[in-house]
Amino acid sequence: MSADAPGAGPVRPEGWVPVERRLLGLDRSTIAPALAVLALLLVAVVVLPTLNERIARDNPARPGDVIRLGDAVSFSPTPGWNILSGQREDEPGPADRFATSATVSGDGVVLNIQTDTYDGTPEELLDQLRKTGTGLRGEAGYRIAGDPVTVTTDDGLSGVAARFTGTSGSGLVATFVVDDQGIEVVALGPDTTDPATTADVAAMIQSITPVEEGATS
């Protein structure tokens, strides 16, 4: 039926969103996830460096330590790096004691891993970070830049990663998805990082392992 035929409705462009579902020109259904992703990035690039400067190196990771994040994943922190937040897998306590976020620091670099419910792909999660991160301004002025690359952990978990830069440092953001859990990894440090520290960060990302269903400590 032609759009000019009697009774025909108006032709809507692809991706058109009804007025009642829009806020400031944006689809309301996308606002909450975007704000959540931006909040995570703000914590990683603004709050964590301040914590790293103020908290003493009083909880160094030991060889064999494994940090658990909720029921989603675990990772192995580099021995000697300071554990700012997060629980070791072998620490006693209730079954639900494991937080969904962990942060470690070493040699001027802060590494944060967070998990949350997510039903998309690693590429879509990184794209959300790219779209919200490009609007991140202020003193730090961080922006995700460059094309994403595929990263694979030692356990075979596949994700994507991209660099981000700012006026007071630079870093790497990587995303993975395990079942219905999104995993966001943010490493932030000075523009110049020695190869050993870079290798430590890569090793921690590669150590990310999905938690087997029903596994407890």
N, C-alpha and C positions, 0 to 999 in steps of 0.2 A: 504494500500500500504506500502511495506517495505521501510525503509529509504535507503536501498541499491538499490532499483529499479530505473531504468532509469527515470530521470525527477523529482525524489523526492528531496525536499529541505532539508537542514540540520535540525536535530532535535534540537529544542531550549529548554533549561531547563525552568522549571516553574519560572515565575517572571522575565524572561530575558527582559532587556531593550535595544533597539537599541543604537548603539554608538552615533548617532547624538542627542539622547535625554539624554546623560549622561554628567555630569560635575564632575570631580574628583571622578568618580566611582559612583555617586549618580544620581538618576532619577531627571532631571531638574524640573519636575512638583511638586516634594515634597520639593524643596529647599526653596522657598519663604514662604510657611506656617511654615516650621520648624524654619526659621530665625525670623519670626514674633513672634512665641511662645517663642523663646529664648530671644528676646528683652523684652517681657513682664516680663519674670522671672528675667532678669537682673535688670530691673527697680525696681522690688519688693524687691530683696535681696541686692542690692547695693545702689541704689539712695535713696530709701525711708528711710532707717535708718539714713542717713546723714541729710535728711530733718527733721526727727523727732528730731534730736539733736539740730538743728539750729532754728526751728520755735517755737515761744512761744505758750503756751496754751491759745490762745486768741479767740478761736471760739468753745467753748464747746457745745456739743450736748445737747439739752433740752429734757425733757420727751415729747414724742409724735412726735418728729422729724422723718421725712421720707426722705431719700436721693434717688433721682431718677437718673437712669443711662440710658440716651437716651430713646428709646421707648421699651427697653427690660425688665428691672426689676427695683425694688426699694428695699431698706432695711432700717431697723430701727437701727441707731447707739445707742450704750449704752450711756445713759445720763452721762455727765461729760467727755466723751472721746472727744479729740480735733479733729475737722474736718479740715484736712489739705487741702483737695480738694473735689470738688463735690458740687452739689446744692440741697438745701432742696426743697421738692416738692411744698411747699406753697410759695416759693419766687416768686415775680412778675417778669415778663419778657416775651420775645417772646416764641412761642411754641417750638422752637428748641434750647432753652437755656441749656438743660440738657446735660452735658458731658457724655461720655461713660466710664468714670473712676472716682472712688472716693476713698479717703484714709482717714482713721481715726487712731488715736493713743491714747494709754492709758497704764499706768503702764509699760512702756518699750516695749510694743508690737505695731507693725504697721500692720494694716489690709488694704489691697488694693483689690478692686473689679473692674474688667474690663470686658467690653463686646466688641464683634466684630463679624462680619459675619462668620458663620461656618455652614457647612452642614453635619457634622459627629455626632457621639454620645459622651456623656460625657467620656466614656471609651477611645475612640479614641483620644479625646483631651488630656486627662491625659497621654496617651501613648506617644503622641507627646512631652509633657513636660518632660516625663521620658527620652526619647531618646535624646532630645536636652540638658536637664539638666545634664545628665551624663557627658557631655563634658564641663560643666561649671567649670572653674578652676580659678586661681588667688588667691588673698588674702583671699577672703571669702571661696572659695572651697565648694560651696553648691552642694549637690547631693540628688535627690529624691530617697528614699529607702523604702523598705517594700511593702507588698501587699496592693493594694487599698481596701477600704471598702465603702460600700454603705451609702450615707447620704441622708436624706429626710428632706425638709424644712417643716415649719408649714403649708404651703400652698399646700403641697403634691408634690412639685417639687423634682424629684429624680436625684441624681448625684453620683459622686465618689470622694474620698479623699485619700490622702497619706501624710506621713510625709516626711520632708526633713531635712537634718542636714548639719552643716558647722562648720568651725573652730571658728566663732564668733557668733554663735547662731543657732537656729533651728526653725522649724515652720511646717505649714500645708498648703497644696495646695489642693483645691477642684475645680471640674469642673461640670458645668451644661450646658444644651442646651435647649433653648426655641425657638421653631420655627426655624428660620435660624440664631439665635444669640447664640454664645458660651459665657459662663460666666466663668471667671477664678477668683478664690478667693485665695489670698496668705496672710497668717498671719505669721509674723516673729517676733521673740523675743529672750530673753535669754534662755539658756538651761533649767534653772529652773524658772518656772512661777507659781505663786500662784493659787490655785484652783478657786478663785473668778474671776481672769482675764481670766483663761481658760473658765470658764462658760460664761463670757461676749462675748468672741469670738464665742463660740458655739451658743449663742443666736442670735448674729448678722447674722451668716450664716443661721440659721434656719428661720430668718425673711425675707430672700430673697423671693420676690413675683413677678411673671410675671405681667407686665403692661397690662391692658386690652386694646385691640385695640381701637384706637380713644380717649383714655383717655387723658385729658389735665387738667391743673390746672390754 
